[in-house]
Amino acid sequence: MTAQPDITPRDLRTRSKEIMDAVQDGQAFTVTRGGHPIAELIPLRARRRFVPRGEFATMSRTAPDTSLDAFRADQGATAEQEPDEPSVR
């Protein structure tokens, strides 16, 4: 793991493209002011759109059983009973 380099707010202003490119490539930075850390600039984790089938199957095996009747009762209790459209009422 590479060390997290320190940068100053001035570095961030003058080298913003270079620093943002490095963050996009996975590098993190500690922003310092007067030699004291004040913030971290870290890359966001990529959000997954889909869960792989094997991972879903593993999670499903340990999930609690769900009663279909209880599920429907919960849905009925939380679903809006009145339509939003005044013309439909």
Secondary structure, DSSP 8 states (H G I E B T S, - for coil): -----EE-HHHHHHTHHHHHHHHHTT--EEEEETTEEEEEE-------SS--HHHHHHHHHTS----HHHHHHHHHHHS-SS-S-TTT-
